[in-house]
Amino acid sequence: MNAGYDQQDLAFRDPIEEARQLELRRRVQASGYMLIFSMAITGAMALIALTGGDIWQASALFAVGGVILAAYITINLIGPSRATPVLVGILLLVLYFYLLLSGGVNNTGLMWAVMLVPGFINLYGYRRGTATLLAIGGTTALILFYPDFPGLTAEYDTAYRARFIAVFGALTALTALLDSSRHQTQQLLQRLTQELENRASTDALTGLANRREAYRAINELERRNRHLAGRYAVLIGDLDNFKSINDNYGHAFGDRVLQDVAQTLQDNTRTDDIVARWGGEEFLILLPNTDQNGGGILAEKLRDKVEELSRKYDPPVKISISFGVAEGDPASATHGQLLAEADARMYRAKDGGRNKVVAV
């Protein structure tokens, strides 16, 4: 095989990376909402403390609100980042434990946990979010029930502390359960969507790409090559005398031959090449980064491999294929002209005696 047929990477869009980016944007958006809620609650508590004459508490809460506002402005300036949920989580934890230890305004600091639980599940997902919340709940229980815990200035009676831990645990379990159900439903929808896409783009008999998927791949390759000035080759192959195989051996055997030929073509092409069932007993092979000479060399190899299938059956059955080869030039020919040219050369191979490759 010539240099035009060396292994090359096609930068097709990665659906897994797209899903990761979508999840990152969702978590960054959740981070923004959490910061907005935090500013609202902290500002309201600061105003209540100010009107109640607690200047120190009001000043501390206004300072925290300023830090939250700065964080919100920062994450909007830097854009989506994987560090954003982590930094927001740390900020919320600092605020939560400050309110837990100080009691906030009128000992309402623990009510912050009502927002903290769904916030952490949204920021980190139900697995890591639940694990984080369990650690927070355990630390909170230690602070509330350890005798004379250092730094705890708020006064909570025992019944209030016990009820809070129970509510915190129940809220964590319920939120995790709901998010787990959402996650499982999302995965199911993704699997169903992927299955539908596969069925829409795959030939049911051979498992190859179908004509629709082949057109999509050609359009994509043509679009990319228009910018990169790259070349590509197209092979169109048609099994010789396939009707007589169906007539003499039955359609079930004909289907087996189509499957065997499809497997042979796929086994002898690169990962980035597109092998498609073009229709009936016709196959199309799209070769990125390959010139006409390289396409012709590959076509000869595939023709020989298909002919070797004749000895696979008992008794042996004459199997052969004729190929037409054309090279795509993004500066001139369209893919319609390219396919017509490859098809015409394939028929010239048929007219020239079959089991041939015509590349010029």
Helices and strands as residue ranges (DSSP letters): G 3-5, H 15-51, H 55-78, H 84-102, G 105-107, G 109-112, H 113-145, H 158-201, H 211-228, E 232-239, H 242-249, H 251-267, E 274-279, E 282-288, H 292-308, G 309-312, E 321-328, H 335-351, E 357-358
